[in-house]
Amino acid sequence: MNQPFDIFWQTCYKKYGFRLLPLEPSHTITVCNLPYPTNHRDPFDRMLAAQALCENIQIVSADESFDAYVISRI
């Protein structure tokens, strides 16, 4: 990266339409109802999966562990 992260983030935010996705109560409720796969219990990943479900968005990840949740992964 040839620039400070804050400049990089602002550029991505404006140029590519990135947006912040704050945690909402619906996300925390959904994460409690997700399955607990034996091979994947990472709490941060589970919250990402819950957000993807609630917001109807895709997860961008090569991690096949997300396939345990009924979400779209690219």
N, CA, C and O atoms as a Tripos MOL2 file, in Angstrom:
@<TRIPOS>MOLECULE
protein
  296   295    74     0     0
PROTEIN
NO_CHARGES

@<TRIPOS>ATOM
      1 N           0.8630   -1.1610    0.0000 N.3       1 MET1
      2 CA          0.0000    0.0000    0.0000 C.3       1 MET1
      3 C           0.9090    1.2240    0.0000 C.2       1 MET1
      4 O           1.7970    1.3500    0.8430 O.2       1 MET1
      5 N           0.6880    2.0940   -0.9210 N.am      2 ASN2
      6 CA          1.5570    3.2620   -1.0680 C.3       2 ASN2
      7 C           0.9560    4.5400   -0.4810 C.2       2 ASN2
      8 O           1.3810    5.6440   -0.8220 O.2       2 ASN2
      9 N          -0.0190    4.3890    0.3900 N.am      3 GLN3
     10 CA         -0.6460    5.5490    1.0230 C.3       3 GLN3
     11 C          -1.1450    5.1470    2.4080 C.2       3 GLN3
     12 O          -1.3270    3.9610    2.6830 O.2       3 GLN3
     13 N          -1.3630    6.1160    3.2680 N.am      4 PRO4
     14 CA         -1.8910    5.7870    4.5970 C.3       4 PRO4
     15 C          -3.2650    5.1060    4.4780 C.2       4 PRO4
     16 O          -4.0260    5.3640    3.5460 O.2       4 PRO4
     17 N          -3.5520    4.2400    5.4400 N.am      5 PHE5
     18 CA         -4.7930    3.4780    5.3710 C.3       5 PHE5
     19 C          -6.0260    4.3740    5.3310 C.2       5 PHE5
     20 O          -6.9700    4.0790    4.5980 O.2       5 PHE5
     21 N          -6.0400    5.4550    6.0950 N.am      6 ASP6
     22 CA         -7.2350    6.3060    6.1050 C.3       6 ASP6
     23 C          -7.5050    6.9060    4.7300 C.2       6 ASP6
     24 O          -8.6640    7.0490    4.3390 O.2       6 ASP6
     25 N          -6.4650    7.2550    3.9970 N.am      7 ILE7
     26 CA         -6.6360    7.7780    2.6370 C.3       7 ILE7
     27 C          -7.1340    6.6550    1.7230 C.2       7 ILE7
     28 O          -8.0440    6.8570    0.9190 O.2       7 ILE7
     29 N          -6.5310    5.4760    1.8540 N.am      8 PHE8
     30 CA         -6.9580    4.3200    1.0660 C.3       8 PHE8
     31 C          -8.4420    4.0360    1.3020 C.2       8 PHE8
     32 O          -9.1980    3.8370    0.3510 O.2       8 PHE8
     33 N          -8.8560    4.0190    2.5700 N.am      9 TRP9
     34 CA        -10.2520    3.7330    2.9020 C.3       9 TRP9
     35 C         -11.1830    4.7810    2.3030 C.2       9 TRP9
     36 O         -12.2110    4.4300    1.7240 O.2       9 TRP9
     37 N         -10.8460    6.0470    2.4310 N.am     10 GLN10
     38 CA        -11.6940    7.1060    1.8790 C.3      10 GLN10
     39 C         -11.8300    6.9610    0.3690 C.2      10 GLN10
     40 O         -12.9060    7.1820   -0.1870 O.2      10 GLN10
     41 N         -10.7440    6.5920   -0.2900 N.am     11 THR11
     42 CA        -10.7870    6.3880   -1.7400 C.3      11 THR11
     43 C         -11.7250    5.2350   -2.0870 C.2      11 THR11
     44 O         -12.5660    5.3620   -2.9770 O.2      11 THR11
     45 N         -11.5840    4.1270   -1.3960 N.am     12 CYS12
     46 CA        -12.4500    2.9720   -1.6450 C.3      12 CYS12
     47 C         -13.9060    3.3050   -1.3530 C.2      12 CYS12
     48 O         -14.8070    2.9060   -2.0910 O.2      12 CYS12
     49 N         -14.1220    4.0280   -0.2880 N.am     13 TYR13
     50 CA        -15.4730    4.4030    0.1210 C.3      13 TYR13
     51 C         -16.1590    5.2120   -0.9780 C.2      13 TYR13
     52 O         -17.3220    4.9700   -1.3000 O.2      13 TYR13
     53 N         -15.4400    6.1660   -1.5470 N.am     14 LYS14
     54 CA        -16.0160    7.0340   -2.5780 C.3      14 LYS14
     55 C         -16.0290    6.3690   -3.9530 C.2      14 LYS14
     56 O         -17.0490    6.3800   -4.6420 O.2      14 LYS14
     57 N         -14.9110    5.8000   -4.3450 N.am     15 LYS15
     58 CA        -14.7590    5.2770   -5.7030 C.3      15 LYS15
     59 C         -15.5430    3.9920   -5.9380 C.2      15 LYS15
     60 O         -16.1330    3.8100   -7.0030 O.2      15 LYS15
     61 N         -15.5540    3.0970   -4.9460 N.am     16 TYR16
     62 CA        -16.1550    1.7830   -5.1400 C.3      16 TYR16
     63 C         -17.4710    1.5890   -4.4010 C.2      16 TYR16
     64 O         -18.0620    0.5100   -4.4610 O.2      16 TYR16
     65 N         -17.9300    2.6040   -3.7160 N.am     17 GLY17
     66 CA        -19.2100    2.5120   -3.0350 C.3      17 GLY17
     67 C         -19.1950    1.6680   -1.7720 C.2      17 GLY17
     68 O         -20.2340    1.1590   -1.3530 O.2      17 GLY17
     69 N         -18.0120    1.5130   -1.1580 N.am     18 PHE18
     70 CA        -17.9550    0.8050    0.1160 C.3      18 PHE18
     71 C         -18.8490    1.5320    1.1090 C.2      18 PHE18
     72 O         -19.0300    2.7470    1.0260 O.2      18 PHE18
     73 N         -19.3980    0.7840    2.0380 N.am     19 ARG19
     74 CA        -20.1970    1.4190    3.0820 C.3      19 ARG19
     75 C         -19.9360    0.7240    4.4010 C.2      19 ARG19
     76 O         -19.5740   -0.4510    4.4450 O.2      19 ARG19
     77 N         -20.1240    1.4610    5.4580 N.am     20 LEU20
     78 CA        -19.9830    0.8890    6.7950 C.3      20 LEU20
     79 C         -21.2380    0.0960    7.1190 C.2      20 LEU20
     80 O         -22.3450    0.4870    6.7490 O.2      20 LEU20
     81 N         -21.0590   -1.0020    7.8010 N.am     21 LEU21
     82 CA        -22.1900   -1.8230    8.1990 C.3      21 LEU21
     83 C         -22.1240   -2.0040    9.7120 C.2      21 LEU21
     84 O         -21.4650   -2.9190   10.2070 O.2      21 LEU21
     85 N         -22.8110   -1.1250   10.4440 N.am     22 PRO22
     86 CA        -22.7630   -1.2250   11.9050 C.3      22 PRO22
     87 C         -23.5220   -2.4600   12.3940 C.2      22 PRO22
     88 O         -24.3910   -2.9890   11.7010 O.2      22 PRO22
     89 N         -23.1800   -2.8950   13.5780 N.am     23 LEU23
     90 CA        -23.9200   -3.9960   14.1910 C.3      23 LEU23
     91 C         -25.2850   -3.4950   14.6290 C.2      23 LEU23
     92 O         -25.4030   -2.4550   15.2770 O.2      23 LEU23
     93 N         -26.2960   -4.2360   14.2710 N.am     24 GLU24
     94 CA        -27.6710   -3.8970   14.6170 C.3      24 GLU24
     95 C         -28.2290   -4.9830   15.5360 C.2      24 GLU24
     96 O         -27.7250   -6.1070   15.5380 O.2      24 GLU24
     97 N         -29.2580   -4.6630   16.3110 N.am     25 PRO25
     98 CA        -29.8640   -5.6890   17.1630 C.3      25 PRO25
     99 C         -30.2870   -6.9380   16.3820 C.2      25 PRO25
    100 O         -30.1490   -8.0550   16.8790 O.2      25 PRO25
    101 N         -30.7960   -6.7520   15.1740 N.am     26 SER26
    102 CA        -31.2140   -7.9150   14.3760 C.3      26 SER26
    103 C         -30.0360   -8.8320   14.0610 C.2      26 SER26
    104 O         -30.2070  -10.0460   13.9520 O.2      26 SER26
    105 N         -28.8460   -8.2620   13.9140 N.am     27 HIS27
    106 CA        -27.6540   -9.0720   13.6470 C.3      27 HIS27
    107 C         -27.3250   -9.9450   14.8540 C.2      27 HIS27
    108 O         -27.0120  -11.1270   14.7110 O.2      27 HIS27
    109 N         -27.3990   -9.3570   16.0290 N.am     28 THR28
    110 CA        -27.0530  -10.1220   17.2330 C.3      28 THR28
    111 C         -28.0920  -11.2070   17.5210 C.2      28 THR28
    112 O         -27.7480  -12.2800   18.0170 O.2      28 THR28
    113 N         -29.3380  -10.9350   17.2180 N.am     29 ILE29
    114 CA        -30.3780  -11.9560   17.3880 C.3      29 ILE29
    115 C         -30.1480  -13.0960   16.4000 C.2      29 ILE29
    116 O         -30.2490  -14.2690   16.7600 O.2      29 ILE29
    117 N         -29.8380  -12.7460   15.1610 N.am     30 THR30
    118 CA        -29.6120  -13.7600   14.1290 C.3      30 THR30
    119 C         -28.4070  -14.6280   14.4460 C.2      30 THR30
    120 O         -28.4470  -15.8400   14.2340 O.2      30 THR30
    121 N         -27.3310  -14.0250   14.9530 N.am     31 VAL31
    122 CA        -26.1330  -14.8200   15.2500 C.3      31 VAL31
    123 C         -26.4340  -15.8850   16.3060 C.2      31 VAL31
    124 O         -25.8150  -16.9480   16.3040 O.2      31 VAL31
    125 N         -27.3630  -15.6120   17.1920 N.am     32 CYS32
    126 CA        -27.7290  -16.5970   18.2190 C.3      32 CYS32
    127 C         -28.4810  -17.7870   17.6280 C.2      32 CYS32
    128 O         -28.5160  -18.8630   18.2250 O.2      32 CYS32
    129 N         -29.0770  -17.5930   16.4660 N.am     33 ASN33
    130 CA        -29.8580  -18.6550   15.8330 C.3      33 ASN33
    131 C         -29.0980  -19.4030   14.7460 C.2      33 ASN33
    132 O         -29.6520  -20.3080   14.1210 O.2      33 ASN33
    133 N         -27.8480  -19.0460   14.5120 N.am     34 LEU34
    134 CA        -27.0500  -19.7470   13.5060 C.3      34 LEU34
    135 C         -26.6340  -21.1170   14.0270 C.2      34 LEU34
    136 O         -26.5030  -21.3120   15.2350 O.2      34 LEU34
    137 N         -26.4260  -22.0620   13.1200 N.am     35 PRO35
    138 CA        -25.9230  -23.3670   13.5590 C.3      35 PRO35
    139 C         -24.5000  -23.2450   14.0870 C.2      35 PRO35
    140 O         -23.7960  -22.2810   13.7870 O.2      35 PRO35
    141 N         -24.0910  -24.2170   14.8660 N.am     36 TYR36
    142 CA        -22.7200  -24.2720   15.3900 C.3      36 TYR36
    143 C         -21.9780  -25.4270   14.7240 C.2      36 TYR36
    144 O         -21.9050  -26.5210   15.2830 O.2      36 TYR36
    145 N         -21.4280  -25.1920   13.5340 N.am     37 PRO37
    146 CA        -20.6750  -26.2770   12.8990 C.3      37 PRO37
    147 C         -19.4720  -26.6600   13.7620 C.2      37 PRO37
    148 O         -18.8280  -25.7910   14.3520 O.2      37 PRO37
    149 N         -19.1760  -27.9230   13.8360 N.am     38 THR38
    150 CA        -18.0810  -28.3780   14.6950 C.3      38 THR38
    151 C         -16.7230  -27.8640   14.2400 C.2      38 THR38
    152 O         -15.8070  -27.7290   15.0510 O.2      38 THR38
    153 N         -16.5900  -27.5790   12.9600 N.am     39 ASN39
    154 CA        -15.2910  -27.1330   12.4530 C.3      39 ASN39
    155 C         -15.1640  -25.6140   12.3300 C.2      39 ASN39
    156 O         -14.1450  -25.1160   11.8520 O.2      39 ASN39
    157 N         -16.1900  -24.8760   12.7570 N.am     40 HIS40
    158 CA        -16.1250  -23.4200   12.5870 C.3      40 HIS40
    159 C         -16.9720  -22.7220   13.6360 C.2      40 HIS40
    160 O         -18.1990  -22.7030   13.5430 O.2      40 HIS40
    161 N         -16.3120  -22.1510   14.6320 N.am     41 ARG41
    162 CA        -17.0320  -21.4500   15.7030 C.3      41 ARG41
    163 C         -16.4880  -20.0470   15.9270 C.2      41 ARG41
    164 O         -16.6880  -19.4610   16.9910 O.2      41 ARG41
    165 N         -15.8100  -19.5160   14.9400 N.am     42 ASP42
    166 CA        -15.2110  -18.1900   15.0630 C.3      42 ASP42
    167 C         -16.3090  -17.1440   15.2600 C.2      42 ASP42
    168 O         -17.1500  -16.9770   14.3770 O.2      42 ASP42
    169 N         -16.3270  -16.4370   16.3900 N.am     43 PRO43
    170 CA        -17.4190  -15.4940   16.6700 C.3      43 PRO43
    171 C         -17.4840  -14.3320   15.6800 C.2      43 PRO43
    172 O         -18.5770  -13.8710   15.3480 O.2      43 PRO43
    173 N         -16.3460  -13.8560   15.2070 N.am     44 PHE44
    174 CA        -16.3600  -12.7520   14.2460 C.3      44 PHE44
    175 C         -16.9630  -13.2160   12.9220 C.2      44 PHE44
    176 O         -17.7810  -12.5100   12.3320 O.2      44 PHE44
    177 N         -16.5690  -14.3870   12.4580 N.am     45 ASP45
    178 CA        -17.1340  -14.9220   11.2180 C.3      45 ASP45
    179 C         -18.6260  -15.1700   11.3580 C.2      45 ASP45
    180 O         -19.3880  -14.9450   10.4180 O.2      45 ASP45
    181 N         -19.0460  -15.6310   12.5250 N.am     46 ARG46
    182 CA        -20.4750  -15.8610   12.7450 C.3      46 ARG46
    183 C         -21.2570  -14.5520   12.6640 C.2      46 ARG46
    184 O         -22.3720  -14.5240   12.1430 O.2      46 ARG46
    185 N         -20.6720  -13.4630   13.1810 N.am     47 MET47
    186 CA        -21.3420  -12.1670   13.0920 C.3      47 MET47
    187 C         -21.4060  -11.6970   11.6390 C.2      47 MET47
    188 O         -22.4180  -11.1420   11.2120 O.2      47 MET47
    189 N         -20.3340  -11.9160   10.8820 N.am     48 LEU48
    190 CA        -20.3610  -11.5680    9.4550 C.3      48 LEU48
    191 C         -21.4610  -12.3400    8.7280 C.2      48 LEU48
    192 O         -22.1730  -11.7820    7.8940 O.2      48 LEU48
    193 N         -21.5910  -13.6150    9.0480 N.am     49 ALA49
    194 CA        -22.6350  -14.4300    8.4280 C.3      49 ALA49
    195 C         -24.0220  -13.9080    8.8010 C.2      49 ALA49
    196 O         -24.9110  -13.8480    7.9510 O.2      49 ALA49
    197 N         -24.2090  -13.5380   10.0460 N.am     50 ALA50
    198 CA        -25.5000  -12.9980   10.4890 C.3      50 ALA50
    199 C         -25.8100  -11.6910    9.7710 C.2      50 ALA50
    200 O         -26.9460  -11.4670    9.3530 O.2      50 ALA50
    201 N         -24.8170  -10.8330    9.6240 N.am     51 GLN51
    202 CA        -25.0300   -9.5790    8.9020 C.3      51 GLN51
    203 C         -25.3950   -9.8550    7.4480 C.2      51 GLN51
    204 O         -26.2810   -9.2040    6.8940 O.2      51 GLN51
    205 N         -24.7210  -10.8070    6.8350 N.am     52 ALA52
    206 CA        -25.0210  -11.1460    5.4430 C.3      52 ALA52
    207 C         -26.4600  -11.6220    5.3010 C.2      52 ALA52
    208 O         -27.1500  -11.2560    4.3490 O.2      52 ALA52
    209 N         -26.9080  -12.4320    6.2410 N.am     53 LEU53
    210 CA        -28.2920  -12.9050    6.2100 C.3      53 LEU53
    211 C         -29.2850  -11.7600    6.3800 C.2      53 LEU53
    212 O         -30.2330  -11.6290    5.6050 O.2      53 LEU53
    213 N         -29.0630  -10.9420    7.3880 N.am     54 CYS54
    214 CA        -29.9970   -9.8490    7.6880 C.3      54 CYS54
    215 C         -30.0470   -8.7990    6.5820 C.2      54 CYS54
    216 O         -31.1100   -8.2710    6.2580 O.2      54 CYS54
    217 N         -28.8960   -8.5090    6.0150 N.am     55 GLU55
    218 CA        -28.8060   -7.4280    5.0290 C.3      55 GLU55
    219 C         -28.9190   -7.9300    3.5890 C.2      55 GLU55
    220 O         -28.8850   -7.1430    2.6440 O.2      55 GLU55
    221 N         -29.0520   -9.2500    3.4340 N.am     56 ASN56
    222 CA        -29.1410   -9.8650    2.1140 C.3      56 ASN56
    223 C         -27.9600   -9.4620    1.2260 C.2      56 ASN56
    224 O         -28.1350   -9.0230    0.0890 O.2      56 ASN56
    225 N         -26.7610   -9.6230    1.7770 N.am     57 ILE57
    226 CA        -25.5420   -9.3010    1.0440 C.3      57 ILE57
    227 C         -24.6550  -10.5420    0.9820 C.2      57 ILE57
    228 O         -24.8600  -11.5070    1.7170 O.2      57 ILE57
    229 N         -23.6720  -10.4970    0.0940 N.am     58 GLN58
    230 CA        -22.7600  -11.6180   -0.0810 C.3      58 GLN58
    231 C         -21.5050  -11.4300    0.7550 C.2      58 GLN58
    232 O         -21.0890  -10.3080    1.0420 O.2      58 GLN58
    233 N         -20.9150  -12.5470    1.1350 N.am     59 ILE59
    234 CA        -19.6270  -12.5530    1.8230 C.3      59 ILE59
    235 C         -18.5500  -12.7410    0.7620 C.2      59 ILE59
    236 O         -18.6560  -13.6260   -0.0870 O.2      59 ILE59
    237 N         -17.5310  -11.9220    0.8090 N.am     60 VAL60
    238 CA        -16.3870  -12.0870   -0.0830 C.3      60 VAL60
    239 C         -15.3010  -12.7830    0.7210 C.2      60 VAL60
    240 O         -14.6290  -12.1660    1.5490 O.2      60 VAL60
    241 N         -15.1380  -14.0750    0.4660 N.am     61 SER61
    242 CA        -14.1810  -14.8610    1.2390 C.3      61 SER61
    243 C         -13.8670  -16.1680    0.5210 C.2      61 SER61
    244 O         -14.7250  -16.7500   -0.1430 O.2      61 SER61
    245 N         -12.6400  -16.6100    0.6640 N.am     62 ALA62
    246 CA        -12.2440  -17.9250    0.1550 C.3      62 ALA62
    247 C         -12.4590  -19.0000    1.2140 C.2      62 ALA62
    248 O         -12.2470  -20.1830    0.9460 O.2      62 ALA62
    249 N         -12.8710  -18.6060    2.3980 N.am     63 ASP63
    250 CA        -13.0450  -19.5220    3.5260 C.3      63 ASP63
    251 C         -14.3080  -20.3630    3.3450 C.2      63 ASP63
    252 O         -15.4220  -19.8470    3.4400 O.2      63 ASP63
    253 N         -14.1340  -21.6430    3.0870 N.am     64 GLU64
    254 CA        -15.2670  -22.5420    2.8760 C.3      64 GLU64
    255 C         -16.0910  -22.7590    4.1400 C.2      64 GLU64
    256 O         -17.1900  -23.3100    4.0720 O.2      64 GLU64
    257 N         -15.5850  -22.3400    5.2720 N.am     65 SER65
    258 CA        -16.3400  -22.4760    6.5230 C.3      65 SER65
    259 C         -17.6500  -21.7020    6.4750 C.2      65 SER65
    260 O         -18.6140  -22.0650    7.1490 O.2      65 SER65
    261 N         -17.6880  -20.6380    5.6790 N.am     66 PHE66
    262 CA        -18.9240  -19.8580    5.5620 C.3      66 PHE66
    263 C         -20.0380  -20.6580    4.8910 C.2      66 PHE66
    264 O         -21.2120  -20.3130    5.0190 O.2      66 PHE66
    265 N         -19.6770  -21.7170    4.1830 N.am     67 ASP67
    266 CA        -20.6870  -22.5200    3.5030 C.3      67 ASP67
    267 C         -21.5910  -23.2620    4.4840 C.2      67 ASP67
    268 O         -22.6380  -23.7750    4.0890 O.2      67 ASP67
    269 N         -21.2050  -23.3230    5.7440 N.am     68 ALA68
    270 CA        -22.0440  -23.9540    6.7670 C.3      68 ALA68
    271 C         -23.2870  -23.1150    7.0550 C.2      68 ALA68
    272 O         -24.2700  -23.6170    7.6000 O.2      68 ALA68
    273 N         -23.2380  -21.8570    6.6930 N.am     69 TYR69
    274 CA        -24.3630  -20.9450    6.8970 C.3      69 TYR69
    275 C         -25.0470  -20.7470    5.5510 C.2      69 TYR69
    276 O         -24.4010  -20.8280    4.5060 O.2      69 TYR69
    277 N         -26.3140  -20.4940    5.5690 N.am     70 VAL70
    278 CA        -27.0550  -20.3520    4.3170 C.3      70 VAL70
    279 C         -26.9070  -18.9160    3.8160 C.2      70 VAL70
    280 O         -27.8380  -18.1140    3.8760 O.2      70 VAL70
    281 N         -25.6980  -18.6200    3.3180 N.am     71 ILE71
    282 CA        -25.4070  -17.2950    2.7800 C.3      71 ILE71
    283 C         -24.7070  -17.4660    1.4400 C.2      71 ILE71
    284 O         -24.2210  -18.5470    1.1080 O.2      71 ILE71
    285 N         -24.6670  -16.3930    0.6880 N.am     72 SER72
    286 CA        -23.9730  -16.4030   -0.5950 C.3      72 SER72
    287 C         -22.5360  -15.9450   -0.3810 C.2      72 SER72
    288 O         -22.2840  -14.9110    0.2370 O.2      72 SER72
    289 N         -21.6080  -16.7280   -0.8990 N.am     73 ARG73
    290 CA        -20.1850  -16.4150   -0.7510 C.3      73 ARG73
    291 C         -19.5610  -16.3200   -2.1290 C.2      73 ARG73
    292 O         -19.7290  -17.2050   -2.9670 O.2      73 ARG73
    293 N         -18.8310  -15.2230   -2.3510 N.am     74 ILE74
    294 CA        -18.1070  -15.0840   -3.6230 C.3      74 ILE74
    295 C         -16.6240  -14.9770   -3.3540 C.2      74 ILE74
    296 O         -15.8340  -14.8530   -4.2890 O.2      74 ILE74
@<TRIPOS>BOND
     1     1     2 1
     2     2     3 1
     3     3     4 2
     4     3     5 am
     5     5     6 1
     6     6     7 1
     7     7     8 2
     8     7     9 am
     9     9    10 1
    10    10    11 1
    11    11    12 2
    12    11    13 am
    13    13    14 1
    14    14    15 1
    15    15    16 2
    16    15    17 am
    17    17    18 1
    18    18    19 1
    19    19    20 2
    20    19    21 am
    21    21    22 1
    22    22    23 1
    23    23    24 2
    24    23    25 am
    25    25    26 1
    26    26    27 1
    27    27    28 2
    28    27    29 am
    29    29    30 1
    30    30    31 1
    31    31    32 2
    32    31    33 am
    33    33    34 1
    34    34    35 1
    35    35    36 2
    36    35    37 am
    37    37    38 1
    38    38    39 1
    39    39    40 2
    40    39    41 am
    41    41    42 1
    42    42    43 1
    43    43    44 2
    44    43    45 am
    45    45    46 1
    46    46    47 1
    47    47    48 2
    48    47    49 am
    49    49    50 1
    50    50    51 1
    51    51    52 2
    52    51    53 am
    53    53    54 1
    54    54    55 1
    55    55    56 2
    56    55    57 am
    57    57    58 1
    58    58    59 1
    59    59    60 2
    60    59    61 am
    61    61    62 1
    62    62    63 1
    63    63    64 2
    64    63    65 am
    65    65    66 1
    66    66    67 1
    67    67    68 2
    68    67    69 am
    69    69    70 1
    70    70    71 1
    71    71    72 2
    72    71    73 am
    73    73    74 1
    74    74    75 1
    75    75    76 2
    76    75    77 am
    77    77    78 1
    78    78    79 1
    79    79    80 2
    80    79    81 am
    81    81    82 1
    82    82    83 1
    83    83    84 2
    84    83    85 am
    85    85    86 1
    86    86    87 1
    87    87    88 2
    88    87    89 am
    89    89    90 1
    90    90    91 1
    91    91    92 2
    92    91    93 am
    93    93    94 1
    94    94    95 1
    95    95    96 2
    96    95    97 am
    97    97    98 1
    98    98    99 1
    99    99   100 2
   100    99   101 am
   101   101   102 1
   102   102   103 1
   103   103   104 2
   104   103   105 am
   105   105   106 1
   106   106   107 1
   107   107   108 2
   108   107   109 am
   109   109   110 1
   110   110   111 1
   111   111   112 2
   112   111   113 am
   113   113   114 1
   114   114   115 1
   115   115   116 2
   116   115   117 am
   117   117   118 1
   118   118   119 1
   119   119   120 2
   120   119   121 am
   121   121   122 1
   122   122   123 1
   123   123   124 2
   124   123   125 am
   125   125   126 1
   126   126   127 1
   127   127   128 2
   128   127   129 am
   129   129   130 1
   130   130   131 1
   131   131   132 2
   132   131   133 am
   133   133   134 1
   134   134   135 1
   135   135   136 2
   136   135   137 am
   137   137   138 1
   138   138   139 1
   139   139   140 2
   140   139   141 am
   141   141   142 1
   142   142   143 1
   143   143   144 2
   144   143   145 am
   145   145   146 1
   146   146   147 1
   147   147   148 2
   148   147   149 am
   149   149   150 1
   150   150   151 1
   151   151   152 2
   152   151   153 am
   153   153   154 1
   154   154   155 1
   155   155   156 2
   156   155   157 am
   157   157   158 1
   158   158   159 1
   159   159   160 2
   160   159   161 am
   161   161   162 1
   162   162   163 1
   163   163   164 2
   164   163   165 am
   165   165   166 1
   166   166   167 1
   167   167   168 2
   168   167   169 am
   169   169   170 1
   170   170   171 1
   171   171   172 2
   172   171   173 am
   173   173   174 1
   174   174   175 1
   175   175   176 2
   176   175   177 am
   177   177   178 1
   178   178   179 1
   179   179   180 2
   180   179   181 am
   181   181   182 1
   182   182   183 1
   183   183   184 2
   184   183   185 am
   185   185   186 1
   186   186   187 1
   187   187   188 2
   188   187   189 am
   189   189   190 1
   190   190   191 1
   191   191   192 2
   192   191   193 am
   193   193   194 1
   194   194   195 1
   195   195   196 2
   196   195   197 am
   197   197   198 1
   198   198   199 1
   199   199   200 2
   200   199   201 am
   201   201   202 1
   202   202   203 1
   203   203   204 2
   204   203   205 am
   205   205   206 1
   206   206   207 1
   207   207   208 2
   208   207   209 am
   209   209   210 1
   210   210   211 1
   211   211   212 2
   212   211   213 am
   213   213   214 1
   214   214   215 1
   215   215   216 2
   216   215   217 am
   217   217   218 1
   218   218   219 1
   219   219   220 2
   220   219   221 am
   221   221   222 1
   222   222   223 1
   223   223   224 2
   224   223   225 am
   225   225   226 1
   226   226   227 1
   227   227   228 2
   228   227   229 am
   229   229   230 1
   230   230   231 1
   231   231   232 2
   232   231   233 am
   233   233   234 1
   234   234   235 1
   235   235   236 2
   236   235   237 am
   237   237   238 1
   238   238   239 1
   239   239   240 2
   240   239   241 am
   241   241   242 1
   242   242   243 1
   243   243   244 2
   244   243   245 am
   245   245   246 1
   246   246   247 1
   247   247   248 2
   248   247   249 am
   249   249   250 1
   250   250   251 1
   251   251   252 2
   252   251   253 am
   253   253   254 1
   254   254   255 1
   255   255   256 2
   256   255   257 am
   257   257   258 1
   258   258   259 1
   259   259   260 2
   260   259   261 am
   261   261   262 1
   262   262   263 1
   263   263   264 2
   264   263   265 am
   265   265   266 1
   266   266   267 1
   267   267   268 2
   268   267   269 am
   269   269   270 1
   270   270   271 1
   271   271   272 2
   272   271   273 am
   273   273   274 1
   274   274   275 1
   275   275   276 2
   276   275   277 am
   277   277   278 1
   278   278   279 1
   279   279   280 2
   280   279   281 am
   281   281   282 1
   282   282   283 1
   283   283   284 2
   284   283   285 am
   285   285   286 1
   286   286   287 1
   287   287   288 2
   288   287   289 am
   289   289   290 1
   290   290   291 1
   291   291   292 2
   292   291   293 am
   293   293   294 1
   294   294   295 1
   295   295   296 2
@<TRIPOS>SUBSTRUCTURE
     1 MET1         2 RESIDUE 1 A MET
     2 ASN2         6 RESIDUE 1 A ASN
     3 GLN3        10 RESIDUE 1 A GLN
     4 PRO4        14 RESIDUE 1 A PRO
     5 PHE5        18 RESIDUE 1 A PHE
     6 ASP6        22 RESIDUE 1 A ASP
     7 ILE7        26 RESIDUE 1 A ILE
     8 PHE8        30 RESIDUE 1 A PHE
     9 TRP9        34 RESIDUE 1 A TRP
    10 GLN10       38 RESIDUE 1 A GLN
    11 THR11       42 RESIDUE 1 A THR
    12 CYS12       46 RESIDUE 1 A CYS
    13 TYR13       50 RESIDUE 1 A TYR
    14 LYS14       54 RESIDUE 1 A LYS
    15 LYS15       58 RESIDUE 1 A LYS
    16 TYR16       62 RESIDUE 1 A TYR
    17 GLY17       66 RESIDUE 1 A GLY
    18 PHE18       70 RESIDUE 1 A PHE
    19 ARG19       74 RESIDUE 1 A ARG
    20 LEU20       78 RESIDUE 1 A LEU
    21 LEU21       82 RESIDUE 1 A LEU
    22 PRO22       86 RESIDUE 1 A PRO
    23 LEU23       90 RESIDUE 1 A LEU
    24 GLU24       94 RESIDUE 1 A GLU
    25 PRO25       98 RESIDUE 1 A PRO
    26 SER26      102 RESIDUE 1 A SER
    27 HIS27      106 RESIDUE 1 A HIS
    28 THR28      110 RESIDUE 1 A THR
    29 ILE29      114 RESIDUE 1 A ILE
    30 THR30      118 RESIDUE 1 A THR
    31 VAL31      122 RESIDUE 1 A VAL
    32 CYS32      126 RESIDUE 1 A CYS
    33 ASN33      130 RESIDUE 1 A ASN
    34 LEU34      134 RESIDUE 1 A LEU
    35 PRO35      138 RESIDUE 1 A PRO
    36 TYR36      142 RESIDUE 1 A TYR
    37 PRO37      146 RESIDUE 1 A PRO
    38 THR38      150 RESIDUE 1 A THR
    39 ASN39      154 RESIDUE 1 A ASN
    40 HIS40      158 RESIDUE 1 A HIS
    41 ARG41      162 RESIDUE 1 A ARG
    42 ASP42      166 RESIDUE 1 A ASP
    43 PRO43      170 RESIDUE 1 A PRO
    44 PHE44      174 RESIDUE 1 A PHE
    45 ASP45      178 RESIDUE 1 A ASP
    46 ARG46      182 RESIDUE 1 A ARG
    47 MET47      186 RESIDUE 1 A MET
    48 LEU48      190 RESIDUE 1 A LEU
    49 ALA49      194 RESIDUE 1 A ALA
    50 ALA50      198 RESIDUE 1 A ALA
    51 GLN51      202 RESIDUE 1 A GLN
    52 ALA52      206 RESIDUE 1 A ALA
    53 LEU53      210 RESIDUE 1 A LEU
    54 CYS54      214 RESIDUE 1 A CYS
    55 GLU55      218 RESIDUE 1 A GLU
    56 ASN56      222 RESIDUE 1 A ASN
    57 ILE57      226 RESIDUE 1 A ILE
    58 GLN58      230 RESIDUE 1 A GLN
    59 ILE59      234 RESIDUE 1 A ILE
    60 VAL60      238 RESIDUE 1 A VAL
    61 SER61      242 RESIDUE 1 A SER
    62 ALA62      246 RESIDUE 1 A ALA
    63 ASP63      250 RESIDUE 1 A ASP
    64 GLU64      254 RESIDUE 1 A GLU
    65 SER65      258 RESIDUE 1 A SER
    66 PHE66      262 RESIDUE 1 A PHE
    67 ASP67      266 RESIDUE 1 A ASP
    68 ALA68      270 RESIDUE 1 A ALA
    69 TYR69      274 RESIDUE 1 A TYR
    70 VAL70      278 RESIDUE 1 A VAL
    71 ILE71      282 RESIDUE 1 A ILE
    72 SER72      286 RESIDUE 1 A SER
    73 ARG73      290 RESIDUE 1 A ARG
    74 ILE74      294 RESIDUE 1 A ILE
